[in-house]
Amino acid sequence: MAPLFLLLSISILSTSALPQTYQHQHQQLLLRFKDAISHNSTTSLPDWTPHRPLCNWSGLTCDPSSHSILALNLSLMNLHGTISPVLGNLSSLRSIDLSNNALTGHIPPQLAQLPRMHKLWLHANQLQGPIPPSLSDCRSLHDLRLSYNQLHGSIPPDLGRLTSLTILYLGANNLTGTIPHSLGNLSALVELYLGDNHLTGTIPSFLGNMSSLVKLELESSGLTGTIPPQLGMLTDLQVLYLWQNNLSGTIPTSLGNLSKLTELALYENHLQGPIPSELNRLTHLQGLYLWANFLSGTIPRELGMLTNLQLLYLSMNNLSGTIPSSFGNLSKLTELYLSENHLQGSIPSLSNLSKLKRLYLSKNQLSGLIT
């Protein structure tokens, strides 16, 4: 019996020692990470010391049973320096949030070694360089936010392999090139933000197949061509931002199918033709921004059916005719901009618009009193 007892004792000792070995290794990796982000180790992450239990370090979340590190959250910590590639060795990590800091340097390609990671937030830093195509190896990623940095290069087509993504924020960078066709594979996507970049090409029609989209933001990106009518298939869409591009053609009547839309922003483009009367079906719309285009024809009286509308901007177009009397039904309206058009006739009664704070009617041929 003695040999068996000895064998069991050794096994128990080895098993109990595993967490300590694991924690020591990961402690050393995180201290190297700390060295890369901190020029003054006494003021940044002061509780990250070898003498303190790893799972008690600020910003870390551990599994209660295995003590493995599940999450690293150091958002809004005023951190400087670079992101060390050693994070790629913390194989148990499922969530990284380093957003809203002042981190510089490149995004380490080694982060692709984290197969369980479902959340990567690096937005609102000063990161540079390209987006690593290797991030497409993180097949569990649901939420990828790299916006508000200084990233450059093209959007990697490899990101189309992240078929579990529900949120993809790459906006407010210096990205160039076209929107990759491979992004059409991201059928689970709920929010897509590519705006505020230096993209080229047109708005891909395949975006209309992303039936789960709730927010689509492609504003201020240099996109050309027309607005694809296929976007009218996004019946769950609540926010559509296409402003400040070089879009031409007409506003598709199919946008009237977006019955859940709360904000439609198409301003500062080169859109022509009439305002579609079909927009009257957007009964949840709160903001309609069409100013600074070349829209013509009369203002559809059907817009008076948008009783949830709070902001209506139609200025700086070529609109003619009269102001529809149905605008008197827009009781929630707080701002109405109709200036710099070719409107004429008398101003209809706006007495029901008790919440109206801003009214701009200048540079038209209107007459009468505002009542």
N, C-alpha and C positions, 0 to 999 in steps of 0.2 A: 504493500500500500504506500510506502514511502515515496517511490518514484512517481506514482500517480499524483500524490499530494504536492510534490515538488513541481510537477508539470502544470498543475492547476494554479499554483501560486505564481509561477512565472507568467502564465497566461493572463491572470488578473492584473498583475503589475504592469504588463505591457499594455493592456487595454486602458487602464487608468492613466497611463502616461501619454496616450495619444493626444488628448485635448491640449495638454501642456505643450507638447512639441508643435502641434498645429498652431496654437496661439502664439508661440514664440516666433515661428516663421512668419506669420502674418503680421505680427507686431513689428518685426524688422522691416518688412515691406512697406508698411504704413509710415514708419519713421523716415524711410527714404522718400516716400511721397511727400511727407511734411517738409523735408529738407528742400525739395524742389519748388514748393509753393511759398516757402517762408524765408525771407531774408533776416528775420529776427525771431528765432525760435522761442524766445521768452514771452513774446506777446501774441504770436499766432498759435492757436491750439495749445494753450499752456497745460491742459490736462492730458495731452498725449505724451506720456512718459513711460519708460519701462517699468516703473514701480507701481503703476496703476493697472488694475485688471483691464484687459483689452476691451471687453464689452461695456465698460464704464466710460470709455472715451467719448467725448462729445461728437455727435454726428454719426455715430455708428449704431446700427441695429443688428442684433445677433439672434440666431435661432436659440430659443430657450433650452432646448435639449442637447443639441450638438455644439452649441457655442460658435458655430460658423457665422461669418459675417454676411448678412443678407443685403444691407443697404448702407450707403455712404451719402449723407446729406450735409453739405457744407455751404448751402446757399446763403447769400447775404452776409458773408463773413469778412468782406473786404480783403480777400486773399489775392496776393500777387504771385508772380513767378509762372512756372510752367506745370503742365500735367505730366507727371512721371509715367513712363510706360510700365512701371512695376504694377500698376493697377490691373494690368492684364493677367497677372499671376494670382489674383484673388478670385479663384475659380468659382466660389460660392456666391459671388455678388449678383444680385438681381436688380438692383436699383442704384444709379449714380446721379446725384444732383449737385453740380458745382456751379449752378447758375447765379447770375447777378453778383459777380465778383470782378476782378480786374486781371484775370489770367491771360497770359500771352503764349506765343509759340504755336505749335501745331497740335492737332488732335492725334494722339498716339494710335497708330494702326494696331498696336497690341491689344486694344480694347476688344478687338474681334475674337480674342481668346476667351471671352466670357459667354459661353453658350446659353446660360440661364438668364442673362440680363434681359429684362423686359422694359426698363425705363432708363433713358440716357438724356439728361438735361444739362447742356453746356451753354445755354443761351445767355445773352447779355454779359459777354466777356469781351476780350480783345484778341480772340484767337485768329490766327492767320493760316495761310496755306490751303491745300485742297481738302475736300471731304474724302477720307480714306475709303476707297471702294471695298476694302476688307470688312467694313462694318456690316456688309450684307451677309457675313457668316453668323451674325447674331440673330439667328432665325426666330428667337423668342421675343424680339423687340416689338413692343406695342406702342411705345411713345418715344419719338426721337425729336428733340428740340435743339437745333443748332443756330437759331436765328439771332440777330443782333450781335454779330461778330464782324470780322473782316476776312472771312473765308473767300477764296477765289478759285478760279477754274470752273469746270462744268459740273453739272449735277451728274453723279455717277449712275450710269444705267443699271449697275449692279444693285442699286437700292430697290429695284423692282422685284428682287427676290425676297424682300421682307414682307411676305404676304400676311403676316399677323399685325402689321402696323395699323393703328387706328388714328394716330396723330403724327403728322410730319410737318415740322416747322423748319424751313431753310431760308426764310425771308430776311431782309435787312442785312445782306452781305454784299459781296462784290462778285457774285456768281455770273458766269457768262454762258453762251451757247443756248441750245434749244431745250425745251422740256422733253425729257426722254420718253419715247413711246413705251418703254418697259414699265413706267409708273402706272400704266393701265392695268397691270396685274394686281395692284393694291386694292382689291375689291372691298376690303374691310375698312378702308379709310373713312374717317368721320370728319377730320379737319386737315386741310391742306393749305399751307402758307408758303408761297414762293415769291411773294411780292417784294418790292424794294430791292431789286437786283438789276443786273444789266443783261437781261436775257434777249434773245433774238428769236425770230420765227413767229409762228401763229399760236393761238390757243388750240390745243389738240382736241379734236372732236371726241376722242376716247374718254375724256373726262365725263362725258354724259353717261357713261356706263358705270360710273362709281356711285351706285345707287344709295350708298350709306352716307354720302357727304352731307354734312350740316353746315360747314363753313368752307368757302372757296375764296382765297385771297391771292389774286394775281396782279395787284395794283402796282403802278409805277415801276414797270419792268422792261419797257421798250418793246412790248409785243405788238405785232402788226396783224393785218388781215381783218377778218370779220368775226363777230361773235357767233360761235357755232350754235345753230338752233338745237343741237343735241343737249345743250345745257338745260333745256326745258324738261328733260327727263329726270332731273334731280329733285324729285318731289319731296324729299326731306330737307332740302336746302333752306337755311334760315338767313345766311349772310352771303352775299355775292359782291365782291370788290374787284372791279376791273378798271378803276379810274387811273388817270394819268398814264395812258399808253398811247399807241398810235393806231388805234382801232378805227376802222372805217365801215362803210355799209350801214345797214339799218338795224334798229333794235328788233331782234326776232320776236314775233308774236308768241312763240312758244314759251317765252319767259312768263307769260300769264298762267302757266301751269304750276308755277312754284308757289303753291298755296300757303306754305309755311314761312315764306320769306318775310323777314322783318326789316332788312336793310338791302337796298339795291343802289350801288354806287357805280355809275358809268361816266362820271364827269371828266372833263379835260381829255377828250378824245377827238376824233373826226367823224363822229356818227352823223348820218343824214336821215332824211325822210321824216315821217310823222312819229309822234309818240303813240304806241299801239294802245288802242282802247281796251285791249285784252288785259292790260295791267290792272283793270278794275277788279280782277279776281284775286288779287293779292291782299286779301282782307286783313291779314296780320301785319301788313307793312307799316313801319313806323318812320322810316326815312327813305325818301326817294330823291336821289342826287343825279341830275342830268345836265347840270350847267356846263357852259363852255364847250358846246358841240356845234353842229350845224343843223340842228333839228328844225323842221319846217312844218307848215300846216297849222291847224288850230289846236288848242289845248283840249283834249277829250273831256267832255262833260262827265264821262264815266269815272274820272278820277275823284269826283265828289262822293263816290261810294266807299272810298278808303277811309273809313271813319276812325281808324286807329292811327292815322298819319299824324306825326308830330312835326316833321321837317320836310318841306317841299322846296327844292331848289331847281328852278327851270331857267335861270338867268343866262344871258349871253348866248342866245340861240337866234334862230330866224322865225320864231313863232309869230303867227298873225291871228287876226280875229279878236274876239272879245274874251274877257275873263269869265269863265263859266259861273253862272249863278249857283250851281251845285256846290261850289267851294264853301258856301255858307253852311254846309253840313259837316264840315271838318272841324268839329268842336274841340278836338284835342290838339289842333295845330298851334305850335308855338313860334314857328318861323316860316315865312312865305317870301320867296325870292322870285320875282318875275321880271326884274329890270333888264334893260338892254335887249329888247325884242322889238317886234313891230305890232304890238297889241294896240287896239283902238277901242273906241266906244266908252261908255260910262262904267265906272267902278261899281260892281254889285255890292249889295249890303253884306257887310262882314260882322254884323252886330252879334251873331251867334258865336263868334270866335273869341270867347272870353279869355282864353289862355294865350292869345297871340301877343308876342313880345317884340318881334321884328317883322316889318313889312317893307319890302323894297319893290317899288313900281316904277322907278325912274327910267328915263330914256326910252319911253314908249310914246304913243299918241293917245293917251287916256284922258278922259274928261270927267267932270263931276266931283262930288265930295266923297270923302271916305266916311261911311256910316256903319 
